[in-house]
Amino acid sequence: MSNGKDGKAVDQRVPNSWDQRFSSADYVYGTEPNAFLVSHAHRLRPGMSALAVADGEGRNGVWLAGQGLNVLSIDASRVGLAKARDLADRLGVNIDMEVADLSAWAWPQDRFDLVAAIFIQFAGPPLRDEIFAGMQRALKPGGLLLLQGYRPEQLAYGTGGPPDATQLYTADLLREAFAGMRILHLAEHDSVINEGRGHAGMSALVDLVAEKQ
């Protein structure tokens, strides 16, 4: 057992489904950063503080750290974060990591300049609402949320994401969930993505960039 940064005990010996998913030698979602995230690199500045939510094997958090940001990468999988540490070491970047169960994690107040939430669609509506509220709380005023997810139309493509439509997003859902923020960009589109074997092929996506007031 070890203590997380919120003081809660974290049992890192207990395997979970994400540990099993990330236990292969390869990187399930690849090692390259998400294309949507990269497309907004012009919004980043060295020295910004960033939270990479449910960062898995670390491809996005490590990329953010490579842009000069001070990154905390959180995920429920110790196996995923171990691979993220290996990736960061190979690329020579510094990044903080924390094993975090987002159903119990204590979201900080006004701590981060940026929150990156890329395909974090493991949660049903009740937990999703808590996570969305937590991400907004964690941002500093003027901080940015960069979020990409699958739309319900993704079920027909079958090229990644959960098989449960209640875990997928629409533009209207995101507009309502983040109504207290200033929407800078919100778009639904079908695009081909190539992110390892986990996300590959034509995909039904929705992108959001929002600023905390």
Secondary structure, DSSP 4 states (H G I P E B T S, - for coil): -EE-TTS-EE-TTS--HHHHHTTSSS-TT-SSPPHHHHHTGGG--TT-EEEETT-TTSHHHHHHHHTT-EEEEEES-HHHHHHHHHHHHHHT---EEEE--TTT--PPSS-EEEEEEES-TTS-HHHHHHHHHHHHHHEEEEEEEEEEEE-TTHHHH-SSS-S-GGG---HHHHHHHTTTEEEEEEEEEEEEEEETTTEEEEEEEEEEEEEE-
